[in-house]
Amino acid sequence: MASFVNINYQKKLLSYHGSFKPMEFFRELDSDQQGFLTSASLASYFAQDEDFTNFDFESLVKYWNGSE
């Protein structure tokens, strides 16, 4: 649960930045240009970020997808 709260907190921080362009960020995350994000693409993007060491991106994507 704390991991999801951390993501929500980071999204809130990003929303305060007027220059933040969500589609540009999405394109950076979607490095394979599939039009959607996978746990692998998220893990790859955040691989060098120590805050996400051993983060379970697969569970996060499943959480975002709901029952799908």
C-alpha positions in Angstrom: 0.0 0.0 0.0 2.8 2.4 0.8 4.2 2.0 -2.7 0.9 3.1 -4.2 0.7 6.1 -1.9 4.3 7.1 -2.9 3.2 7.0 -6.6 0.1 9.2 -5.8 2.3 11.6 -3.9 4.7 11.8 -6.9 1.9 12.4 -9.3 0.6 15.2 -7.0 4.1 16.8 -7.0 4.3 16.6 -10.8 0.9 18.3 -11.1 2.3 21.4 -9.5 4.8 21.9 -12.3 3.2 24.0 -15.0 5.8 22.8 -17.6 4.9 19.1 -17.0 3.6 17.6 -20.3 2.0 14.3 -19.5 2.0 13.0 -23.1 5.7 13.7 -23.5 6.3 11.8 -20.3 4.0 8.9 -21.5 6.1 8.7 -24.7 9.2 8.5 -22.7 7.7 5.7 -20.6 6.4 3.9 -23.7 9.8 3.3 -25.2 8.5 0.5 -27.4 5.9 2.8 -28.8 3.1 0.3 -28.2 0.6 2.9 -27.1 0.3 1.5 -23.6 2.6 0.9 -20.6 3.8 -2.4 -19.3 5.5 -3.3 -16.1 8.7 -4.0 -18.1 8.6 -0.5 -19.7 8.1 1.1 -16.3 10.9 -1.0 -14.7 13.2 -0.1 -17.6 12.5 3.7 -17.3 13.0 3.7 -13.5 15.9 1.2 -13.4 18.4 3.9 -12.3 16.1 5.5 -9.7 17.1 4.2 -6.2 13.6 5.0 -4.9 12.3 2.2 -7.2 14.8 -0.5 -6.4 12.9 -3.8 -6.1 9.6 -2.0 -6.8 6.9 -4.4 -8.0 5.7 -2.7 -11.2 3.7 -5.7 -12.3 1.5 -5.3 -9.3 1.1 -1.6 -10.0 0.0 -2.2 -13.5 -2.4 -4.9 -12.3 -3.8 -2.4 -9.8 -4.2 0.2 -12.5 -6.0 -2.2 -14.7 -8.5 -3.2 -12.0 -10.2 -6.6 -12.7 -8.9 -6.6 -16.3 
